[in-house]
């Protein structure tokens, strides 16, 4: 068998024949619309494969330290794709509003909300049905799954059901955090619960002292102006810190303790890659939010605030989705962190050094 050509390897004839639209002769602006959205879907396909690779490692019963860079690498690739997708909206915006309106009506009732790969991306990250915002009175996933009047529609519905049954990246990350040694203690150790409880209690006490001292310093600098309001705000912030650090669920408590521990002692060698993994997940969420916001502004620039072609509230719905947070713990922990000179002394430090280091 002869070696494949470039076009055979990439199936270019088939790929380049997929831009015909509804009548196989789209106008130039419609061709532009089709290609831009097909490129997004290709990036989504690659992002899903990278998320699954990272998730599979995190979800394993044991993640060796030498495999954490692998997880960071693949999540970092998703972040690069999302940055590119955000920039790609500039290409979409070269389609003027009236030129889009020339063919928009023929799209009804199809809509970008039916991008099942974007919905799959959300599910795989860990966005739950309870958090998902409805549009046109319908859950986006249920709407897509209702379109089963063709073999393609049934295949899409089956794929979404399969993804819902998978372990999400969020669940895998929290499980991994729950296994993190804290002060040299690991789950399964006889006194692990006591070690974690002491760590959290001391950490909270130090946070409280630090924030109250800071409040009094601010009151002093301001000459007593708004002293009661400042102290009340600190009380509210500390209540949030306590709620975050000491949830009733012991699994959630241990995962959050690990978050605080990794962020506080990130200078230790064996915590360097875990800290980078957390930072990469924060960036993943940040890039997803930026994508949603940029998408909303592109749509508003193109069609204003009219009803979406699929019956949704259009820009209003897109703006609501920018409030999604799949990893709230990774953001909330920042309220709890202390300066380096205020963190509790570490015990079992040798646990976090490389062998021979």
N, C-alpha and C positions, 0 to 999 in steps of 0.2 A: 504494500500500500504506500503510495507516494506521501511525502511529508505534506502536512496541510499548509495551505496559503494563509496569509493574514486574514483575508475575508472569510475563508472557510472556518478557521479557528474561532473567530468571533461571530460567525453566522451573520455577517453584515447584510447580505441580500435580504434575509428574513427580517432582520432588525429594521432595516431602512424601508421596508415595505409596510410598516405598522403605523404610519402617520396619515392614513387616508381619511380619518374622521368618519362621517356618516355617509358620504357620497363619493369617496375615493378621489376627490379633487378639491381639497380645501384651499381657500384663499390664503395668500401669504400670511396674514395676521392670524388666521386660524391654525395654520401650520406651526407658527411660532408658539401659540398657546399649547398645542398638543405636545410639541417636542419638550418644552420647558417642564410640563407636568410629567411626562414620561421619564425625564432625567431625574426628577425628584423621586419617582417610584423606584428607579434603579438604585439611588443612594439609600432609600429606605430598606431595600432588599439587603444591601451590604451591611447596613447598620444592624439589622436583625440578626444576621449571621454572627457579627462580632459580639453583640450582647449575649447571645447564647453561649458562645465560647467562654466569655468571662463568667457568666452565671454558672456554667457547669463546673468550673473550678471552685468557685465560692461555695457551691452547694454540696461539694464532696464532704464526706465526714471529716477529712483532714486535708488542710491546704498547706503543703510544705512551703517554707519561707522562700525557696528558690523559684516557686511558681507564682508568687505574688507579682513579680514584674511582668509575667505573661498576662495576668488579668489587667494590670495597669495599661499595658501596651494596647490591648484590644479595646478597652474603654476609651483610651486616648484617641484611637482611630475613629471611634464614633464621634467624639468631640470635634475632631477635625472635619468630619463629614458635616456635622451640624453647622459649624462656622461657614463652610462652603455653601450650604443650603441657605443660610441667612443672606449671604452676599448674592446668591443667585436670584433673589427677589428683584434686584436691580435690573436684571434682564427681563423679567416679567413686566416690570414697570415701563418698559419701552413700548408697551401696547397701550395706546391712548384709549380713554374711556369710550369714545364714540366708535372707534374701530372694533372694540370688544362687543359693543352693543349690536353691531352689524350681524353677529352670528350667535350671541348669547342665548337667544330664545330657543335655538335648536338643541341646546344642551338639556333643557328641562325634561325630566326631573333629576337628571344626573347632577352630582355636586361633589366638590372636593371633600365634603364631609363623608363621602362614601369611600375614601381612601382606606381600604381595609388594612393596608400595611401600616399606616399611621396609627390606626386603632390597635393593631397588633403590637406596635412599638410601645404604646402607652400601657397595655396590659403586661407586656414583658418587663417593663420598668417596675410596675407594681401599683399602677393606678387602679383602684378598686371600683366596682359598680356603684358603690355608695357615694363615692367622691365624683363620679363622672357626671358632668352637667348635661341635661337633656336639651335637645333642640327640636323646635316644632312639636314639643310635647312628647318626644320619643327619645329613648336611650339610643345613642349612636350605634352601639353594638347590635342592639335588637333591630334597629332599622336595617342595617346591612344584612343581618341574618334572615330578615324577612324577604329579601330579594332572591328567592330560590326558584324562580320560574325558568331558570336555564341551568345547564350543567355547570357553567362557570359560577353562577350564584350559589349553587349547592356546595361546590368545592370551597368557595370563600367562607361560607357558613361553617363548614366542617373545620376549616383551618382556624377560625377564630375560637371555636369550641375547644380545639386541641390546645391552643395557646392559653386559654383561661385555665385549663387543667395543669399547666406547667408551673414549676416553682418560679416566682418572679425574682428579678435581680434584687429588689428590696428585701424580700424574705431571706434570700441567700446571704446577703450582706449582714443582716441582723443576726442570723444564725452564726456566721463566721465571727462577728464581734462577740457573741456570747461565749465563744470558746477561747477568747484571748486571755492569756495569763495576766492577772492583776496583782501587783505587789508580789510576784513570784508564785501566786496561787492559781490553779486551774480548776475548771469544773471537774467534779469527781474527787477532788481532795477533801478529806474529812472536814476541814475547817474553812472551806472556800467561802461559804455564805457569810461566815463571821468576818473573814478578811475583807470581803467586798463591802459589808455593812460598815466596818470601821473606816475604810477608805472614804466611802461616801459621806459618812458623818463628819469626819475631820475636814474633808474638802468643803462641805457646805459651811461648816463653822468658819473656815478661812475666807470663803466668799462673802459671808455675811459681815465679818469684821472688815474686810477690804472695802466693801461697798458702803458700809456705814461710815467708815473713816473718810472715804471719798466724799460722801454727802456732807459731812461736817466741815470738811475743808472747803467745799463749794459754798456752803452757807457763810463761812468766815470770809471768803474772798468777796462775796456779794454783800457783805455787811448785814447779814440777817434777812435780806430781802427774799420773800417767798420761801422762808425756811420750812414752814409746815408743808408746803406743796412738794418741796424737794424730798423731805423725809418720807412723805406719803408715796411718792413715786418709787423711792428705794424699797419701801415696804412691799409695794406691788411687784417690783422686779424680783425681790427675794422670794416672794410667794411663788412666782413662776419658776425660779431656780429650784426651789424645794420640790415642787410638783414634778419637774423634769427629772431631778436626780433620784427621787424616791417614789416611783410609781408602785402601785400595789402588785402588779404582775412581776414575779421574780425574774422571769426571762427578760422582760423589758428593762428591769433594773440593772441586770448584769450587763446587757448590751450597752446601755447608756454609761455605765461605769467604765466600760472598755473604751468608749468614745472619749470620755474625759481623760482617761489614763493615757491613751495614745497621743492625744493632742497636747497633754501637759508634759509628757516625757519623750517627745518626738526626737530629742537629741540622742537617745539611746540607739545603738546600731541596729538591733533587730526590730525597732519600731519605725525605722526610716521608710521602708517600703509600705507598711501598713498605713502610715500617715499619708504617703503619696497616693495610695489607693483611695483613702477618704477624700483627699483633695480632688482627685479625678472624678469621683462620684458627685461632689459638689459642683464641679465644672459641668458635668453632664446635665445636671438639673438646670444650672444657669443657662447653658446653651439651648436647652429645650424651651425655657421660658423666653429667651431672646428670639428663638424661632417663631414661637406663637405670637409674640408682640409684633415682630416684623411682618408676619403673615397678615395680621389684622390691619396693619397700616397699608400694606400693598392692596388689600381688598378695598379698604376705605378710599384709597386714592383712585381705584379703578371704577368701582360701582357705587361709592358713597355708602349710604345706610339703607339701601333698599333691601327687600326680602331676598334671601339667597335663592339660587336656582333650584335647590332641593327643598325649599319651604322653610328654611331656618331663619333666625333673626339676623343672619349675616354677621356684620362686624360686632354687634352687641354680643353674640354668642362667642365669637373669637376672643373678644376682650375678657370675657368671664373665664375662659380657659387659662389665661395668663396667671390666675391665682392658684393653679394646681401646684402642689408640692408633694412629690413622691417620697422624698427623704427629709422630712421636717426635722428629725433628730439631728441631722448633720448641720442644719442651720441653727437650731435652738441651742446646741451645745456652746456656741460662741458666747452666749450671754453668761455662761457659767465659768468661763476660763479665768485663770489667775495669772498675774505676772510671774515670771520664772522664780523670782526671789520669794514668792509667797506660797508656792506649791508645797505639799507635804513632803517630808523626806521619804525617799523610796527605800523599800526593803526588798531583798531578793534581786538587787540590781544586776548581779552576775547572770541572771536568767536571760537578760536582754542584750548580752554581748555575744559576738561570734566566738565560736570555739577557737581557742588559741589567740584571741584578740586581747 
